[in-house]
Amino acid sequence: MKKENNFVIIWLLSGCLLLFIMVVVGGITRLTNSGLSMTDWHLVTDTFPPLTEAKWLQTFEEYKKFPEYQKINIHNDFTLSDYKFIYFWEWFHRFIGRIIGMVFIIPFLYFLFKKQLSTATIKKCVVLLFMGAFQGFLGWFMVKSGLIEDPDVSHFRLALHLTFAFITFAYTLWVALDLIYPNKNAVIVPLRNLARVSLVLLILQIIYGGFVAGLNAGLIHNHWPLMSDGQFIHDSVFIEQKTLFLNLVEGKSGVQFVHRTMAYFVVALIVALFFRSKKYILSAVQKRGINTLVIFVFLQFALGVFTLLYGVPLWLGLVHQVMAFFLLTAMTFTLHRLSK
């Protein structure tokens, strides 16, 4: 690691930390059904929550015009105090997004002015800039789907928003790792390729995690290892939608079946990577990455099982999502060390 890159690395890792916090808060926002509390989006005027009681009442009255209140909360004795609770989490989620934008853009311009960024790093940072802007758009695109008729966001849009946040984090970490480890290793092609396949499958699993969250599919079939007594594949997997494909992307049972089954393949690939790595002479850093990856994938698998068995309590659903983040971190780090 070159000394002149220290501050750039700290900057990029700070961005990773903020992205992690944003995903955690996003998980809380989803699990507390807070995501539709802010019915509009303004870059400046809603930077802070309402500051007076009159403004709170005005905002609450605006919320009452939308499906979530009219179809659900109107029947739940929903008060202004309840509204302030869900508003806080959605506002905080968006506020962190604004902080991330400032933390990225201001230091980037400073480093650019001071000529502390190489041409390659500048190009990568420009990509990150567009990724951040697109993630903001995806957030509003997701929320908008729940403000029309159905008082719930599209699970496709939720999965896209969630997965792109994970990908943005992984790419930011990758750029930081390029600076932390400027000297390239001899690439071990078989291990690198297996790690690549593992990463692709892990991202698919994250997408299906978004589907499960968006459809509340974790609230059914709360058994393991079978979906119900005596059935590995529940009958409803085949009959919820018009076609098998739709069952597997839109049906609650089908989406849960794919998510829980794909977990076995993610574990299998990472375990295969671990045992295959024993055939090669690896650096201490490479070994540490693979060992951490194995530990994390088993922890995540166990958390997934308990989250399902207990019917997705808020804290356990959140820990499961956080562990997915740690698993992706270990996967990105390991692949970087096997590729570079």
N, C-alpha and C positions, 0 to 999 in steps of 0.2 A: 504494500500500500504506500503510495507516494504521499509525503507529508503535505504537499500543497493541495491534495484532494480531501484532507480531513474535514474541512468545513462543508464541502459539497456532499460528502458521505453523510455527515450528521444531518444536513438538510434533507436528503433523500430518505434517510431512516426516520426522521421526524414525520415526514409525509406518510410513511408506512404506518407509524404509530397512530396518526390521526385517522387514516383509512380504517385501521382496526377498530378504533373507538367508534367511528361512524357506523360500521357494520354492526357492532354490539348494540348501539342505540337504535339502529334500524330494526334489529331483532326485537328489542323491547317494544318499539313502536308497533310492530306487526302483532306481537303476542298480546299487547294490551288493546288492540283494535283502535289505535290512535291515528292511523295513517290518513284518514279522511276528514280529520278535524279542521284542517286549514283548506278552505274551499277555493282559494285563489293563490296566485304566486306573483310576488313583486320582488325585484332584486334589492330594492332599498327600503321601501315603506314597511315591510313586515320583517325587517332585520331584528326588531325587538317585539315582544308580545305586547298586547294592549296595556297601557299604563294607568288607565283610570277605569272605575267601575262602569261609567257610561260607555266607554269604548268596548269593554268586555260584553256588555249587554247587546251592543250593536253587532259585534262579531258573532255572538251566540244566535241572534236572530237571523243572521245571514246563513249560519250553519243549518238552521231549522228548515231552510228552503230545499235541502238536498236529501236524497234517498235514505242515507244512513239514519238520519233522525226521523224522517217521515215513516219509514217502514220498520225500524227496529227500536231506536231509543225513545221514541214517543210513548212506547208501551212499557218502558222500564223506569218510570218516575225519574227521568234524567234531568238533573238540575244543573245550574250554572257551575257549581263546584265540580260536578262530574266532568263537565265540558272543559274546565280549566285543566283538569288532570290529563285528559287525552290531548288537549291542545299543546301542553308543555312538551310532550315527547315528540310530536311532529315538528314543533317549532325548534326544539333542541337539535333534532336530526338535520334540519335545514341549516341551522346556525353553524353546526360543525362543518357542513359543506362549504359555507362561505369562508370559514376560517381556513379550511384546506386550500381554497382558491387563493387567499391572500398569502398563506405560508408558501405556496408554490411560486406564484407570480413575482412577488417582491424580491425574494432572494435570487430567483432566476435572473431577473433584470440586473441585480447587483453583481452577480457572478459573471454575467455577460459583459457588463461594463468594465469589470476588473480583469477580464480576459482569463478567468480561472477555469473555463470550460473548454475542453477539446471540441473539435468539429463533430466528432462522433457522438460525444455526450450532448452537445447542443441539439443534434438531430433527434436523439432519444427523448430529450426533454420537451421538444416541440410535439412529439407524439404523445407524451404524457399530458401536455396542455390540452390537446384535442380530446384525449380520453376523459379527462376531468370534465370538460365542457359537455361532452356527450353523455356522461354519467348523470349530470344535472338534468339534462333533457329527459333521459330515461326515467328519472324520478318523477318528474311532472307528468310524463306520458303514462306512467303507471297509475298515479293518483287520479288522473283525469278519467280513467276507465271506470272508476267507482263513483263518479259524480253524475252519471247520466241516468241510468235506470236501476241497475243492480247495485245495491250498496256494498259492494265488495270489489276489490281490484281484480283485473284479469290475472290469472295465475301465470299466464305466458309472460305478461309484462313484468310481474313481480320477479319471476325467475331470471328474466333478462337483466333487470336492474340489479338483482343480487349477484348474479354471476359476473356481470361486467365490473362490479365493485371488487370482487375477488381477483379478476384478471388484471385490473388496474393496479391493485396492491402487488400482485406477483411481478408485474413488469417493472414497477418502481423498485422493488427489492432486487430484481435482476440487474437494473442499471447501477444500483448501489454496489452490488457484488462485483460488477465489472471493474469498479474503481478500487474496491477492497482487495481484490485479487487480480492485479494487472498482468501477472505472469501466467501464461497458459500452460495447462497440463497436457500430457500426451493423452489424446482422447481414447477411451476404452469403448469402442463402438458397440459391442453387444450390450453392455450395461447402459450406455447412453440411450440406445434405442428402446430398451425395456423400460427405462425411466420415462421416456417420452410417451410411450403407450400408457404407462401408469398415470401420467399427468392428464392425458386426454380423457381417460376413463374417470379420473377423479373430478374433472370439470363437468363431465356428463352427470356424475353423481350429485354434484352441487346444483346443477340445473334441475334435477329431479327433486332435490331437497326444496328448491323454490316452488316446484309444482305441488309438493306435499303441503308446504306452508300455505300456499295460495288457496288450495282446495280444502284446507283443514282435514286432510286425509289421514293425519296421525291420530284422529279421534275415533277411528273405527279399527276393527280387527286388532285389538290390543292384546295379541298373543304372540308368543315366539317359542320355538322356531316355526310353528305352523301358523297360518293366518287365522285359523279357527280349529276347533277340535277335529283332528283327523284330516284336515285339508291344507296342503302346502300352497295350492292355488285356490283361492276361494271362488265359488261359482259366479259371484257378482263381477269378477274380473272380466268375464266374457259377455255379460248381458246389460251392462249399464248404458252403453252407447250403441250406435248403429253398426259400427265396424270394430274389429279387434284393434286396429290402429288408434281409433278414437278412444277406445277403452283404455289404452296404454298412455294416452297423453291428456285425456280430459276426465276420465272416470276416476273417482276417488280410490276405489279398490285396485284398479289397474295401475294407477300412479304409485300407490303404496307398494304394490307387488314389485314393480320395477325397482323402486328405490331400495327396498329391503333386500332384493335379490342381487342387485348390482354391487351392494356392499361386500358380498362374498368374493366377487371378482376383484374388487379393489384390494381387499386383504390378500387374496391369492397372488396377485401381481407383485405386490410389495414384498411379500414373503419370498417369492421366486427371485426378486432382485437381491434380497438379502443373501440367500443361499448361493446364487450364482456369483455374487461378488467375492465369495470365499475362494474362487478359482484364480483371482487376480491379486497382484500386489498393489494395494491402495495406500494412499497417504492417510495420515491420522485424521485429517479434516474430512476426507471422503468416507472413511469408516464411521466417523461420528455422525455424519449426515444420514447414512443408511440406517445406522442403529436407532437414531432418533425417529426416523421415519417409521420403522417397525413398531416402536413403542407407541407412537402417536396413532397409528392406524388401528391398533388393538384397543386403545383407550376410546377412540372415536366409535368403533364398532360396539363396544360395551355401552357407551353413552346412548347410542342409537337404540339399542335393545331396551334399556331402562326407560328412555323417553317414551317409547311405544307402549311398554307394559304399564306405565303409570299414567297414560293418557295425556301426555304433553303438558305437564305443569310448567308454568312460566319459567321458573328458574332452571329446570332441567332442559327445556327447549332451548333456552339461551346458552347454557353451557355446551350443549351439542353443537350449536352454531359456532361458538367461540373455538371449540376444538377443531371444527372443520377449517377454521382460519389457521390454526397452528399446524394442522396437517398439510395444508397447501404451502405454508411457509417452509416446512421441512422438505416437501417435495420440490419446491423451486430451488432451494439451496442445494439439495442433492443433485438435481439435474444440472445445475450450473457447474458444480464441481466435477461432474462426470463429462461435461461437454466442453469445458474451457481449459 
